Amino acid sequence: MPRSAPDTGQATSQDNVELVRDVHLAVLRGDLESIISVSHPDVEYHAATQQALEGESGVFLGHDGVARWLRELHDLYEDLTSEIIELRDLGQQVLVVFVVRARGTGSGITLEQTLAQVVTVRQGQVIEVREYFSREEALEAAGRA
């Protein structure tokens, strides 16, 4: 009988890609519990729009920050959908490129925006998410351009 490799507790790159896909879907559902369960307590979320408007003060920090960001996202938009265009293993990071579509709550203004994120995962936990307005910008930031 062949012996299996010992379980080292280390997530594989494919595990990281699947984790990022699952988190992406949890965001659309507004499922904070699922997001928090795989996020480090000191997780940092650098949302592209907030960074463009507020600089470093636009960073969402920790579980409370992620909860605030998710609440604000779902308060601002209804009919929120997202289509993942690319999920790419970058080692301890995952590139996700997606098109988000939504309608502004109250205003009815429609949004269609392509965004890219570089998600850092360590030991099965999301440590940091950095969001960009283009795939090229995200790859450059990750040192993969």
N, C-alpha and C positions, 0 to 999 in steps of 0.2 A: 504494500500500500504506500503510495507516495506521500511524503511529508509536506505539509504546507509551510509556507514561510511564517516565522513567528510574527505575532501582532505587536508592532512597535508603538502603536498608538498614534503614529504619524499619518496624517491624511495624505492621500495621493493627489497629484495634480488634477486628476479627473474628479476626485471627491470635491476639490475646491471649486471646480467649474459647476458641478451639480449644486453645491451649496449656494453659490452666487445666483444661479438660475432660480432656486427655491426662494431665496430672499427677494429677488426681483418680483416674483409672483405674489409673495406675501405682502409686499408694498401695495400692489394693485388691489388686493383684498382688504387692505387696512388691518392686517393681522399682526398687530404689535407683538403679541406673545411669541409668535414664531420668529420674528426678527430678533427680538431680545434674546431668545434662547440660543442663538448662534453668534451673538455679538459680545465682544469683550466689554466689560464694564466701562472701560475708558475709550470706547470706540469714538472715532472722529468721522463726521460726515461733512465733506466740503462740497456743498451744492453749488453748481456753476452759476446760477442766477444770483444767489445770495452773495457769492464771492465777488461777482462782477459789480454788484451794488454796494456791498458793505466791506469788502476786503476780508481780512482775517477775523473780523468780528462776526462774520456771517457763517462761522463754523458751528455745527451742532455737535455738542460734546456729551459723551456718555449716554446711558440708557435714557435719561431724562431728555436730553437734546434730541435723540432719535424720536422719542415719543412726541415731542413738540413739533418736529419737522413733519412727521406723518400726519398728525392732527391738522396742521396748517395746510398741508397738501390736499387732504380730503375736504377741508372746509372751503378752499379756494376753487376746487374743480369738481365737476360731476362728470359722469360718463367717462371716467378715467380708464384708458386702455394703453397698452404698450406692446409693441412688436419687437422682439429681440432679433436683430439682424446678424449679430456675431457674438459668439462667446469664445474667447481664446485664452488658453493656458499660457501664463507668463511665469511659471514657477510658483513662487509664493504669492503671486498676484494673478488676477484674472481681468482680462479686458472684456467689457460688455458694451456693445453698441446697440442702441435701441431707438425706436421712434415712439414718442409719447404723444397721445392724442387725448384731448379733453375739451370740455366746455366750461367756461367760467361760471361759477355759481352766481346767480343773480344777473350777471351781464350777458350771458349767453354767447360770449365771444369764444370762437373755437381756437384751439391751440393744436398745432402739429409741429413738433420739434425733434430733431435728431440730436441725441446726446450720447456721450461715451463716458464710461466710468472705468477707473483702475481701482480694483478692490483688492486690498491686502488681507490675506488669510494666513493665520498662524495657529497651528494645533486645533484646526476645526472651528476657529472663531474669527469673525470679521473684526479686524483691528482698525482699518481705515478705508474710507471710500472717498475718492477724489473724482469729481465729475467735471467734464469738459464739453465744450460746444462742438467738438469734432473728434473723429477717430484719430486723425493725424496728431492733433494736440495731445491726446491721451497717450498715444504711443511714444511721442517725444518725451513727455513727462516721465514715462516709465523706462526711458532709456532704450527704446526699441525702434526708434524712427530710422 
